[in-house]
Amino acid sequence: MATEFIVLDHTRIPGFPDAPIHLDRAPIQIIDDDDFTEETDTSNLTIAVGITTVLFRWSPDALYAFLDIDAWFSFTWTVTIEDEMKIEIGRVENQITIGTLDKGGNKWTLMLTYNIEEDGPNRGAWVPNPRESMLGDDDLTDPAQIDTLGREFVRDLCLKERWFTGKKIKHQLYVEYAPMDIWGDGIAINPHWLYDSLNLSACTTCDESNRPLKRCGRCGTAAYCSPMHQKLDWPVHKSICTMDLEQRGQILRITQHGGLIGWDLSKTVGDHETKMSKNPNFVTPQSLRQVDTDHGDHVHTVRV
């Protein structure tokens, strides 16, 4: 049986509610994992769909950040498997890098890169980049081989459901506003706090606010309506919960006005003269976010 997919028709980048998006010139979709097994025919599984599945299953907000090229100059999502390896899905502007590193996280064992076409008839297409792809110490010069290895890589991630955590597994997300910003290689962030500030009046997992909530007993920075929803969020919450108090406090301070995106609006919105987004993930070109200044200190974005 061929791989079956679920199309996420209503997926939108925050701040662009009326702007449909695509990935590698195809609708945003994820694997329907009810019947996804080793025996499933994955010849129709693309690298973009595999990455979308992993990020969406871990946290939809992480997927939005991966798509949001205007807001985040770089995006890095990692899974560290203790004493085994490190997995990475990254993006720097319009270049995507996926692969694995050694158990120390210092040397790539597989690095595959793709450039997203910014203009022209193939706008939005992912093009393998042989100049920055390698298997072990060997350069990969054949785009077809890069594509094949990429499909195998995302197939393995999805079969092993790498969005879940475990005793020796830890996920981490880093984003960067701009080259050489004050965070260096990016700030470690809870994806829930990218586009919204901490909200303890609703369930962190489902946004339910009409049921009794219990806060995380260790760090107090998440609230849940049930033990099941606390368990579902643990792969995301784990890195923040185990972070040192000073670092977690710093993140909470800079995300308190509408999330990290509200920390420095000059990096993410247009000025009085309408500027166009450079994001090729939009089906049609869009103008940048605009700030609605009538709402006081809180960050509200409107389309123009």
Backbone bond lengths (Angstrom), bond angles and torsions (degrees), N, CA, C in turn:
res aa  C-N    CA-C-N  psi(-1)  N-CA   C-N-CA  omega(-1)  CA-C   N-CA-C  phi
1 M - - - 1.465 - - 1.525 109.67 -
2 A 1.326 116.62 136.51 1.459 121.36 179.17 1.528 110.23 -73.11
3 T 1.316 115.56 156.54 1.458 121.09 177.77 1.525 110.15 -62.16
4 E 1.324 116.26 132.80 1.459 120.99 177.47 1.524 109.41 -103.64
5 F 1.334 115.32 149.22 1.457 120.56 -173.66 1.525 111.47 -125.79
6 I 1.324 114.67 156.70 1.464 123.02 172.27 1.520 106.99 -113.08
7 V 1.319 117.20 120.21 1.466 121.40 -179.78 1.527 109.13 -83.14
8 L 1.323 116.53 128.41 1.468 122.36 179.56 1.527 108.43 -96.34
9 D 1.328 115.19 74.41 1.466 121.43 -173.05 1.520 113.50 -57.31
10 H 1.323 116.34 -35.29 1.464 119.57 -170.52 1.530 112.94 -98.59
11 T 1.316 117.43 10.69 1.459 119.70 177.88 1.525 109.90 -66.35
12 R 1.328 116.05 128.47 1.461 121.90 179.19 1.528 109.13 -137.42
13 I 1.314 116.44 147.78 1.454 121.06 171.89 1.525 107.71 -72.77
14 P 1.337 119.31 130.84 1.468 120.71 179.88 1.527 111.65 -52.18
15 G 1.331 115.16 133.77 1.450 120.82 -176.82 1.513 113.54 95.85
16 F 1.342 116.81 -8.20 1.462 121.80 -179.23 1.534 109.47 -131.83
17 P 1.326 117.66 63.96 1.472 120.39 -173.06 1.523 114.52 -65.83
18 D 1.325 117.08 -20.79 1.465 119.82 -176.33 1.523 112.82 -109.14
19 A 1.324 116.77 14.29 1.464 120.36 -174.96 1.526 110.58 -111.89
20 P 1.335 118.36 101.29 1.469 120.56 176.83 1.529 110.67 -60.46
21 I 1.314 115.21 148.32 1.457 120.20 179.81 1.525 110.04 -126.04
22 H 1.315 114.34 158.61 1.459 120.68 175.12 1.524 107.79 -139.31
23 L 1.310 115.98 169.52 1.456 121.10 178.76 1.519 107.27 -137.85
24 D 1.320 115.25 123.78 1.463 121.47 -174.18 1.529 110.22 54.35
25 R 1.340 114.65 41.19 1.468 123.47 175.51 1.530 113.09 62.00
26 A 1.315 116.96 25.94 1.464 121.47 178.38 1.524 108.71 -133.47
27 P 1.336 118.14 157.34 1.468 120.53 178.71 1.526 111.43 -57.21
28 I 1.331 115.68 151.05 1.459 120.82 175.45 1.526 108.08 -68.86
29 Q 1.325 116.73 120.35 1.456 120.30 -178.58 1.519 110.43 -149.67
30 I 1.325 114.71 157.32 1.459 121.58 179.50 1.522 109.12 -127.71
31 I 1.315 115.42 162.57 1.460 120.80 177.78 1.524 109.81 -69.80
32 D 1.313 116.37 134.42 1.459 121.71 169.48 1.526 106.01 -80.83
33 D 1.336 116.01 99.28 1.466 119.17 -169.15 1.521 114.40 -84.20
34 D 1.328 118.12 8.01 1.466 119.79 178.20 1.524 111.52 -60.72
35 D 1.333 116.47 -37.35 1.463 120.46 -177.73 1.526 111.68 -122.25
36 F 1.330 116.69 25.98 1.465 120.61 -177.72 1.526 108.96 -91.64
37 T 1.331 116.67 110.55 1.460 122.20 -176.78 1.524 109.79 -135.40
38 E 1.322 115.34 -179.89 1.464 121.17 177.06 1.528 111.48 -58.91
39 E 1.330 116.46 -28.00 1.462 120.41 -177.13 1.525 112.96 -85.19
40 T 1.326 117.75 -8.99 1.465 120.56 -177.85 1.526 110.72 -66.71
41 D 1.317 116.14 136.03 1.462 121.66 175.25 1.530 108.28 -73.65
42 T 1.334 116.86 115.16 1.466 120.72 -176.49 1.528 112.48 -106.67
43 S 1.323 116.72 21.53 1.466 119.31 -179.84 1.525 111.93 -64.38
44 N 1.343 117.20 -21.47 1.466 120.65 178.65 1.525 112.44 -97.84
45 L 1.338 117.30 7.04 1.464 121.39 178.97 1.521 109.60 -86.12
46 T 1.324 116.83 121.17 1.460 120.79 178.45 1.525 110.09 -97.33
47 I 1.316 115.30 163.38 1.462 120.70 178.69 1.522 110.03 -63.31
48 A 1.328 116.97 -40.88 1.462 120.79 -179.35 1.526 111.36 -62.32
49 V 1.327 117.41 -42.36 1.465 120.50 179.42 1.524 110.43 -66.53
50 G 1.326 117.18 -39.60 1.459 120.05 178.24 1.516 112.19 -62.14
51 I 1.331 116.99 -45.96 1.463 120.87 178.96 1.522 110.51 -64.20
52 T 1.331 116.54 -43.21 1.462 120.37 178.30 1.523 110.96 -58.52
53 T 1.321 116.95 -42.82 1.463 121.40 -179.76 1.521 111.27 -60.81
54 V 1.321 116.52 -48.63 1.468 120.84 -177.24 1.525 111.00 -62.52
55 L 1.331 117.08 -49.28 1.465 120.05 -176.85 1.524 111.49 -68.31
56 F 1.326 117.57 -41.33 1.462 120.27 -179.30 1.524 110.96 -65.77
57 R 1.334 116.83 -42.21 1.468 119.70 179.59 1.525 110.94 -64.89
58 W 1.336 116.93 -34.44 1.468 119.77 178.41 1.521 109.96 -73.48
59 S 1.327 117.22 -51.53 1.464 121.88 177.59 1.521 109.18 -166.31
60 P 1.335 119.26 121.21 1.465 120.06 176.49 1.522 113.00 -54.38
61 D 1.342 117.16 -34.02 1.462 119.76 179.53 1.527 111.48 -63.17
62 A 1.325 117.08 -32.43 1.464 119.93 176.48 1.522 110.42 -66.30
63 L 1.323 117.18 -39.38 1.464 120.39 176.59 1.522 110.33 -62.94
64 Y 1.342 117.32 -43.41 1.462 119.81 179.25 1.529 110.76 -58.83
65 A 1.334 116.60 -41.49 1.465 120.14 -179.36 1.524 111.23 -66.65
66 F 1.320 116.45 -37.65 1.463 120.47 177.05 1.530 110.28 -61.35
67 L 1.322 116.46 -38.13 1.464 121.80 -179.22 1.525 112.76 -78.53
68 D 1.331 117.16 -24.24 1.469 122.60 -169.21 1.529 110.81 -87.55
69 I 1.311 115.89 77.21 1.460 121.59 -176.51 1.526 111.69 -67.54
70 D 1.329 118.19 -30.71 1.467 120.70 179.28 1.526 111.65 -64.65
71 A 1.321 116.77 -42.84 1.465 120.40 -174.05 1.521 112.82 -79.87
72 W 1.336 116.84 -39.42 1.461 120.00 -171.39 1.521 109.76 -121.04
73 F 1.333 115.10 109.70 1.461 120.73 178.77 1.527 110.57 -58.08
74 S 1.329 115.76 -41.26 1.462 119.03 177.01 1.518 110.34 -135.21
75 F 1.311 114.31 154.19 1.464 124.04 -178.57 1.522 106.46 -140.15
76 T 1.334 116.77 128.81 1.464 120.21 178.29 1.518 109.36 -137.46
77 W 1.324 115.93 120.14 1.471 122.68 177.04 1.517 107.46 -116.69
78 T 1.317 116.20 126.47 1.458 119.50 -176.88 1.524 111.35 -128.10
79 V 1.317 114.46 152.59 1.461 122.65 170.30 1.522 106.50 -125.98
80 T 1.313 116.44 115.61 1.459 120.81 177.61 1.517 108.80 -99.48
81 I 1.326 115.71 121.59 1.459 121.71 177.11 1.525 106.09 -107.52
82 E 1.309 115.57 107.89 1.464 122.08 -171.18 1.528 112.18 -52.63
83 D 1.344 114.67 132.32 1.469 122.73 177.58 1.524 113.17 63.38
84 E 1.349 117.04 17.78 1.463 118.77 -179.44 1.523 111.58 -131.87
85 M 1.329 118.05 -66.13 1.457 120.23 -177.42 1.521 110.36 -170.57
86 K 1.319 114.10 174.77 1.454 121.85 175.17 1.525 107.95 -126.55
87 I 1.322 116.44 133.25 1.462 123.09 179.55 1.518 108.14 -106.49
88 E 1.331 116.99 140.74 1.462 118.89 -178.41 1.528 111.52 -137.96
89 I 1.324 114.24 137.13 1.464 122.85 167.42 1.520 105.75 -122.26
90 G 1.316 117.24 117.54 1.453 119.94 -174.89 1.514 112.63 -135.10
91 R 1.318 114.08 161.26 1.463 120.91 174.87 1.517 108.52 -146.53
92 V 1.328 116.85 132.96 1.457 122.85 170.62 1.521 106.36 -122.45
93 E 1.324 116.18 111.62 1.467 121.94 -171.11 1.531 108.63 50.29
94 N 1.343 117.11 -117.67 1.463 120.07 -175.90 1.526 113.01 -100.18
95 Q 1.312 117.84 18.26 1.469 120.10 177.31 1.522 109.93 -112.76
96 I 1.316 115.97 128.63 1.460 122.86 -178.87 1.522 109.10 -106.27
97 T 1.328 115.99 136.53 1.462 121.48 176.56 1.517 108.94 -129.19
98 I 1.324 116.09 130.07 1.460 121.32 176.63 1.518 108.51 -131.86
99 G 1.333 116.21 156.09 1.451 118.08 176.61 1.508 112.94 154.98
100 T 1.330 114.98 -162.59 1.457 122.00 -177.15 1.523 110.02 -130.03
101 L 1.330 115.02 150.47 1.457 122.26 175.27 1.526 108.78 -120.68
102 D 1.334 115.98 165.70 1.460 119.73 178.97 1.524 110.25 -66.29
103 K 1.329 116.59 174.41 1.462 120.19 -173.69 1.523 112.97 -63.65
104 G 1.337 116.77 -21.08 1.458 119.54 175.92 1.514 113.01 -84.54
105 G 1.335 116.17 -9.28 1.456 120.93 -179.38 1.512 113.47 72.26
106 N 1.338 117.19 22.15 1.464 120.61 -174.67 1.521 114.03 -107.09
107 K 1.324 117.61 -27.09 1.458 120.62 -174.36 1.520 110.26 -129.17
108 W 1.331 115.22 130.69 1.457 119.87 177.30 1.525 109.88 -68.68
109 T 1.326 116.37 132.05 1.460 121.20 170.31 1.527 110.42 -99.92
110 L 1.328 115.71 -23.91 1.465 122.57 172.72 1.516 107.35 -148.54
111 M 1.329 116.89 122.60 1.462 120.90 177.79 1.526 108.41 -133.24
112 L 1.326 115.18 118.31 1.459 121.90 -179.12 1.521 108.61 -121.07
113 T 1.320 117.30 129.14 1.462 120.05 -178.43 1.521 110.66 -123.49
114 Y 1.336 113.45 150.16 1.461 121.88 -179.43 1.524 108.04 -139.73
115 N 1.309 116.65 138.99 1.458 121.68 174.92 1.519 109.17 -103.16
116 I 1.335 116.16 135.12 1.460 120.64 177.22 1.527 108.31 -89.74
117 E 1.320 116.39 123.00 1.465 120.80 179.14 1.528 109.57 -63.63
118 E 1.333 116.51 126.88 1.461 120.90 -176.07 1.524 113.22 -88.33
119 D 1.323 116.93 -29.92 1.466 120.57 -173.85 1.526 110.16 -138.77
120 G 1.325 114.19 175.47 1.454 120.00 173.96 1.511 113.70 83.46
121 P 1.329 116.46 -174.42 1.471 121.03 -175.44 1.523 113.57 -65.59
122 N 1.330 117.91 -21.71 1.469 121.06 179.54 1.523 112.15 -103.14
123 R 1.321 116.47 23.09 1.459 120.92 179.94 1.530 110.47 -52.09
124 G 1.341 115.34 126.92 1.459 121.13 -179.77 1.515 114.39 96.45
125 A 1.337 118.01 -11.12 1.465 120.50 -178.30 1.526 111.08 -74.41
126 W 1.328 115.90 145.09 1.461 121.96 175.95 1.527 108.53 -92.24
127 V 1.323 116.18 122.78 1.462 121.51 -177.37 1.528 109.02 -115.56
128 P 1.338 118.83 120.49 1.468 120.45 178.25 1.524 111.22 -55.19
129 N 1.340 115.45 139.97 1.462 121.64 -177.36 1.533 109.51 -113.45
130 P 1.334 117.98 97.16 1.473 120.52 -177.68 1.526 113.27 -67.06
131 R 1.317 118.15 -19.81 1.464 119.94 -177.01 1.525 112.37 -71.48
132 E 1.335 117.07 -20.28 1.462 119.41 -176.64 1.522 111.65 -133.71
133 S 1.317 116.54 38.69 1.463 121.75 177.22 1.520 108.80 -126.88
134 M 1.334 115.87 142.03 1.460 118.79 -178.10 1.522 110.93 -155.56
135 L 1.322 114.91 154.12 1.459 123.52 174.70 1.516 106.46 -121.45
136 G 1.330 116.57 109.73 1.454 119.63 -172.24 1.520 109.55 63.56
137 D 1.326 116.27 -125.96 1.466 120.85 178.54 1.521 112.66 -95.47
138 D 1.326 116.93 2.64 1.463 120.99 -175.31 1.525 111.47 -100.02
139 D 1.327 115.71 133.88 1.456 120.84 175.42 1.528 109.96 -71.05
140 L 1.321 115.13 144.58 1.464 120.88 174.97 1.524 107.67 -102.68
141 T 1.309 117.05 113.51 1.460 121.23 -174.54 1.522 113.46 -106.22
142 D 1.321 117.05 -8.74 1.463 121.50 -177.31 1.529 109.63 -101.76
143 P 1.337 118.81 113.37 1.470 120.59 179.51 1.525 113.10 -55.33
144 A 1.333 117.33 -34.80 1.464 120.21 179.97 1.527 110.79 -65.11
145 Q 1.331 117.00 -37.49 1.462 120.22 178.50 1.528 110.65 -68.68
146 I 1.328 116.82 -38.49 1.466 120.64 176.72 1.525 109.88 -60.91
147 D 1.323 116.27 -42.68 1.463 120.85 179.54 1.527 110.91 -64.36
148 T 1.325 117.50 -43.27 1.464 121.31 179.93 1.524 111.17 -63.28
149 L 1.335 116.63 -46.17 1.461 120.57 179.66 1.529 111.05 -65.22
150 G 1.334 116.51 -35.27 1.459 120.08 177.87 1.517 112.07 -64.90
151 R 1.322 116.41 -41.87 1.467 120.20 177.85 1.530 110.79 -64.31
152 E 1.327 116.66 -40.64 1.468 120.12 177.86 1.528 110.80 -64.81
153 F 1.327 116.13 -38.36 1.463 121.32 -179.44 1.528 110.99 -62.88
154 V 1.341 117.69 -50.07 1.469 119.38 -177.40 1.525 111.12 -71.71
155 R 1.327 117.41 -31.51 1.466 119.99 175.80 1.522 109.83 -60.34
156 D 1.329 116.62 -44.69 1.461 121.00 -179.79 1.530 110.91 -64.24
157 L 1.339 117.06 -41.90 1.467 120.29 178.58 1.522 111.19 -59.29
158 C 1.325 115.76 -42.80 1.466 119.70 -176.45 1.525 111.96 -74.35
159 L 1.328 117.48 -38.82 1.463 119.92 177.80 1.525 110.97 -63.35
160 K 1.333 116.43 -37.52 1.466 120.85 -178.69 1.529 112.36 -89.99
161 E 1.337 115.99 1.92 1.470 122.19 176.59 1.532 110.65 48.11
162 R 1.317 114.87 60.35 1.458 120.93 -174.67 1.525 113.34 -70.30
163 W 1.317 118.16 3.67 1.463 120.40 174.67 1.532 110.98 -83.29
164 F 1.325 118.41 -10.58 1.455 121.25 176.23 1.528 110.27 -89.60
165 T 1.310 115.77 159.03 1.457 120.65 -179.81 1.521 110.26 -110.43
166 G 1.316 116.15 -177.41 1.455 122.44 179.70 1.517 108.86 -170.21
167 K 1.326 116.83 -177.32 1.462 120.42 -176.33 1.521 112.35 -60.30
168 K 1.319 117.10 -34.77 1.463 120.52 -177.65 1.528 112.03 -111.83
169 I 1.323 116.21 19.92 1.465 120.90 -177.84 1.527 109.32 -123.73
170 K 1.323 116.04 132.07 1.461 120.18 178.87 1.520 110.06 -140.41
171 H 1.327 115.72 131.01 1.460 122.14 176.76 1.527 109.49 -97.16
172 Q 1.320 115.05 153.33 1.459 120.26 175.72 1.522 108.89 -149.45
173 L 1.325 115.46 143.78 1.457 121.53 177.19 1.519 109.00 -125.16
174 Y 1.327 115.49 132.19 1.460 122.13 176.12 1.525 108.44 -126.14
175 V 1.328 116.53 139.93 1.458 120.34 172.18 1.520 108.53 -131.27
176 E 1.313 114.67 157.47 1.457 121.74 -177.50 1.525 107.94 -135.21
177 Y 1.338 116.47 131.73 1.456 120.68 179.57 1.525 112.29 -68.45
178 A 1.315 115.56 -49.02 1.460 121.05 -172.61 1.518 108.85 -155.35
179 P 1.340 118.24 162.90 1.465 119.61 177.16 1.527 110.49 -57.21
180 M 1.323 115.87 134.09 1.463 121.81 176.38 1.526 112.48 61.87
181 D 1.344 117.75 32.02 1.459 118.19 175.56 1.533 108.83 -72.26
182 I 1.322 116.87 178.38 1.465 119.81 -171.53 1.518 112.91 -68.07
183 W 1.338 116.90 -11.92 1.459 119.40 -177.44 1.526 112.46 -91.84
184 G 1.324 117.57 3.09 1.460 119.14 178.55 1.510 111.25 70.34
185 D 1.324 116.81 -112.78 1.464 121.30 -178.83 1.521 112.57 -86.60
186 G 1.318 117.44 10.11 1.452 120.60 178.84 1.516 111.57 120.51
187 I 1.314 115.65 157.69 1.455 121.01 179.61 1.524 109.35 -101.35
188 A 1.330 116.20 134.21 1.461 120.78 174.42 1.525 107.71 -70.13
189 I 1.322 117.11 128.06 1.462 120.18 -170.47 1.524 111.01 -143.01
190 N 1.317 115.69 145.57 1.457 121.65 168.61 1.530 106.98 -76.87
191 P 1.331 119.78 125.21 1.469 119.68 -177.15 1.520 113.68 -59.38
192 H 1.342 117.64 -25.05 1.463 120.27 177.81 1.527 111.57 -62.86
193 W 1.336 117.02 -23.07 1.464 121.30 -175.07 1.522 112.66 -101.66
194 L 1.305 118.30 11.60 1.463 120.33 176.77 1.522 111.29 -73.00
195 Y 1.326 116.18 -45.00 1.463 120.92 -174.49 1.525 112.83 -115.95
196 D 1.323 117.76 -1.88 1.463 122.42 178.14 1.522 109.01 -144.42
197 S 1.311 116.08 149.09 1.458 119.86 175.04 1.529 109.77 -81.41
198 L 1.320 116.10 169.76 1.459 121.59 -179.72 1.524 110.22 -57.47
199 N 1.324 116.49 130.80 1.459 121.94 179.63 1.525 108.30 -132.51
200 L 1.321 116.03 107.01 1.458 120.83 -178.69 1.524 112.48 -96.33
201 S 1.335 116.47 8.47 1.465 120.08 178.83 1.522 112.15 -95.88
202 A 1.337 116.92 1.18 1.465 121.75 178.05 1.520 108.69 -140.99
203 C 1.320 116.06 156.73 1.456 120.85 -179.99 1.527 109.61 -63.84
204 T 1.311 116.45 130.24 1.457 121.52 -179.32 1.523 111.60 -61.99
205 T 1.324 117.14 -30.20 1.460 121.21 -176.29 1.520 113.13 -85.48
206 C 1.334 117.72 -46.03 1.472 119.98 -172.35 1.517 114.05 -117.99
207 D 1.330 117.99 -3.88 1.466 123.45 179.20 1.526 112.90 71.38
208 E 1.324 117.82 13.05 1.462 121.97 177.05 1.532 109.59 -67.69
209 S 1.349 115.92 132.00 1.467 119.45 -178.80 1.525 112.90 -123.08
210 N 1.327 117.30 0.16 1.466 120.52 -176.32 1.522 113.16 -103.51
211 R 1.319 117.03 10.74 1.460 121.01 177.15 1.520 109.10 -120.71
212 P 1.331 117.81 156.02 1.473 119.76 177.24 1.530 110.47 -59.10
213 L 1.310 115.76 137.83 1.459 121.15 -177.49 1.523 110.17 -116.24
214 K 1.316 115.40 147.52 1.456 121.23 173.79 1.518 108.59 -122.28
215 R 1.336 115.28 131.90 1.457 120.20 -179.81 1.526 110.87 -81.42
216 C 1.317 114.50 157.62 1.456 120.00 173.19 1.525 108.17 -58.18
217 G 1.320 116.84 125.67 1.455 120.73 -175.75 1.515 114.02 -72.83
218 R 1.320 117.14 -15.49 1.465 119.98 -177.38 1.526 112.28 -91.27
219 C 1.342 117.34 -48.74 1.470 119.47 -173.94 1.522 113.44 -116.23
220 G 1.336 117.67 -19.53 1.458 120.62 178.51 1.512 115.19 72.26
221 T 1.339 118.28 13.00 1.464 119.99 -176.27 1.524 112.71 -106.52
222 A 1.310 117.54 23.52 1.459 122.05 174.82 1.518 107.65 -153.95
223 A 1.332 116.04 150.03 1.462 121.32 178.77 1.525 108.19 -132.74
224 Y 1.337 115.83 143.56 1.461 119.63 -174.49 1.519 110.96 -135.87
225 C 1.336 114.36 147.31 1.464 119.96 179.52 1.520 111.79 -89.73
226 S 1.338 117.58 -9.59 1.458 120.52 179.92 1.523 109.56 -161.32
227 P 1.332 117.32 156.30 1.468 120.18 175.26 1.528 112.35 -59.25
228 M 1.336 117.13 -33.87 1.457 120.33 179.23 1.526 111.16 -62.54
229 H 1.331 116.85 -42.62 1.461 119.55 -179.44 1.524 111.55 -71.12
230 Q 1.323 116.96 -29.58 1.465 119.49 173.45 1.528 110.11 -65.86
231 K 1.316 116.61 -41.25 1.460 121.18 178.86 1.529 110.87 -65.22
232 L 1.335 116.90 -41.12 1.462 120.67 -179.58 1.524 111.67 -63.22
233 D 1.325 116.87 -33.76 1.465 120.61 -177.16 1.525 113.05 -86.29
234 W 1.325 117.65 -10.20 1.459 119.97 -173.68 1.535 113.81 -58.39
235 P 1.343 120.95 -39.20 1.469 118.94 177.45 1.528 113.08 -57.53
236 V 1.341 117.07 -30.65 1.465 121.69 178.80 1.523 110.71 -85.65
237 H 1.317 116.18 -45.08 1.468 121.30 -173.40 1.529 112.62 -73.32
238 K 1.306 117.19 -24.22 1.468 122.34 -171.95 1.524 112.92 -54.03
239 S 1.332 117.75 -45.69 1.464 119.79 -175.31 1.522 111.84 -67.00
240 I 1.342 117.40 -35.29 1.462 120.93 178.54 1.523 110.35 -75.26
241 C 1.319 116.55 -40.31 1.462 121.45 -177.18 1.526 111.58 -64.15
242 T 1.329 116.55 -33.59 1.461 120.60 -178.10 1.526 112.49 -95.00
243 M 1.319 117.06 4.46 1.465 122.41 178.90 1.529 109.67 -75.59
244 D 1.336 117.30 153.35 1.460 118.34 178.93 1.527 109.98 -69.20
245 L 1.320 115.65 153.58 1.463 122.70 -171.18 1.524 112.37 -58.87
246 E 1.319 117.37 -41.00 1.465 120.59 -177.52 1.528 111.39 -65.45
247 Q 1.323 116.76 -44.34 1.458 120.02 -179.44 1.521 111.14 -66.32
248 R 1.328 116.67 -42.08 1.462 120.05 178.77 1.526 110.59 -64.37
249 G 1.318 117.23 -39.04 1.462 120.82 178.40 1.519 111.96 -63.85
250 Q 1.322 116.87 -38.36 1.463 120.58 178.01 1.526 110.83 -62.80
251 I 1.330 116.35 -43.66 1.463 120.22 179.57 1.527 110.52 -63.14
252 L 1.326 116.99 -41.34 1.462 120.13 179.27 1.528 111.25 -63.30
253 R 1.322 117.25 -37.05 1.470 120.20 -179.65 1.525 111.53 -66.51
254 I 1.320 117.31 -43.37 1.466 118.72 -174.88 1.527 112.59 -82.33
255 T 1.337 117.26 -6.92 1.467 119.41 178.13 1.526 112.27 -109.25
256 Q 1.334 117.60 9.34 1.465 119.50 -171.37 1.526 113.87 -74.55
257 H 1.334 118.57 -14.75 1.464 120.96 179.51 1.528 109.94 -110.58
258 G 1.321 115.31 74.27 1.460 119.31 176.01 1.508 114.61 81.36
259 G 1.318 118.17 21.93 1.455 120.94 178.91 1.518 112.51 90.65
260 L 1.329 115.79 177.24 1.464 120.49 -177.70 1.522 111.56 -60.44
261 I 1.319 117.18 -30.19 1.460 120.07 -178.82 1.525 111.61 -62.79
262 G 1.333 117.63 -22.53 1.454 120.88 179.14 1.512 114.24 -89.33
263 W 1.333 116.93 -0.66 1.466 120.23 -175.69 1.521 111.79 -68.45
264 D 1.317 117.71 -43.28 1.463 121.00 178.82 1.526 107.83 -139.48
265 L 1.324 115.67 91.61 1.459 120.28 -173.28 1.523 113.15 -64.41
266 S 1.332 117.43 -23.90 1.462 119.33 -178.58 1.520 111.83 -63.09
267 K 1.349 116.32 -20.10 1.460 119.85 -179.16 1.526 112.47 -85.70
268 T 1.328 117.18 -16.86 1.461 118.48 -168.84 1.515 115.48 -124.89
269 V 1.340 118.77 -7.10 1.461 119.63 -176.68 1.519 110.48 -128.95
270 G 1.329 115.32 163.60 1.452 120.64 176.52 1.517 110.95 -82.11
271 D 1.334 116.08 168.05 1.458 119.71 176.08 1.521 108.53 -96.34
272 H 1.325 116.57 -159.19 1.461 119.28 -176.81 1.528 111.79 -64.64
273 E 1.329 116.34 -26.62 1.455 119.71 174.49 1.526 107.75 -91.39
274 T 1.298 115.91 124.70 1.453 120.05 -176.38 1.520 111.14 -60.62
275 K 1.329 116.08 127.29 1.453 121.59 175.84 1.520 108.89 -113.39
276 M 1.315 115.25 148.95 1.452 119.73 -177.80 1.526 111.05 -91.80
277 S 1.314 114.86 142.44 1.456 121.07 174.73 1.526 109.69 -68.02
278 K 1.323 115.54 146.65 1.461 121.17 175.79 1.531 111.41 -99.76
279 N 1.322 116.04 12.08 1.459 120.80 -173.92 1.533 111.16 -80.79
280 P 1.338 118.23 111.41 1.469 120.20 -179.93 1.523 113.54 -77.38
281 N 1.348 117.33 -0.76 1.462 119.46 177.04 1.527 112.05 -78.09
282 F 1.331 117.62 -13.71 1.462 119.51 172.61 1.526 108.90 -74.52
283 V 1.319 116.23 138.18 1.461 120.20 178.82 1.525 110.03 -61.32
284 T 1.331 116.10 -40.79 1.466 121.48 174.92 1.520 108.25 -126.30
285 P 1.335 118.98 149.46 1.469 121.23 -178.54 1.528 111.78 -55.94
286 Q 1.331 115.46 143.69 1.456 122.38 -177.76 1.525 110.07 -127.67
287 S 1.336 115.46 157.01 1.455 119.59 170.92 1.524 108.62 -81.02
288 L 1.331 116.24 158.18 1.456 120.54 178.89 1.521 111.20 -64.45
289 R 1.341 115.90 164.01 1.455 120.26 172.51 1.524 109.11 -56.22
290 Q 1.329 115.68 148.96 1.456 121.57 174.15 1.520 108.05 -123.82
291 V 1.322 116.99 146.11 1.462 121.17 -178.94 1.514 110.03 -89.38
292 D 1.330 115.51 132.17 1.458 121.51 173.15 1.524 107.06 -91.71
293 T 1.319 117.81 99.38 1.466 121.97 -173.27 1.517 113.05 -78.77
294 D 1.324 118.51 -2.79 1.463 120.83 -179.04 1.520 112.72 -78.33
295 H 1.333 116.82 -4.65 1.458 119.41 -175.51 1.524 112.63 -103.70
296 G 1.312 118.21 22.35 1.454 120.21 175.39 1.506 112.53 73.88
297 D 1.339 115.22 -141.88 1.452 120.62 -174.25 1.518 113.25 -78.25
298 H 1.325 117.59 -18.71 1.454 119.14 -176.85 1.523 110.26 -74.60
299 V 1.300 115.67 149.48 1.455 120.95 -177.07 1.517 109.78 -87.94
300 H 1.300 116.59 119.75 1.456 122.33 173.12 1.517 106.78 -127.54
301 T 1.301 117.58 135.63 1.452 119.78 178.02 1.512 109.41 -114.46
302 V 1.307 115.56 142.16 1.456 120.81 179.83 1.512 108.62 -129.13
303 R 1.310 116.36 156.96 1.450 121.26 176.95 1.513 109.15 -91.54
304 V 1.322 117.19 149.21 1.463 121.21 177.94 1.513 109.01 -121.01
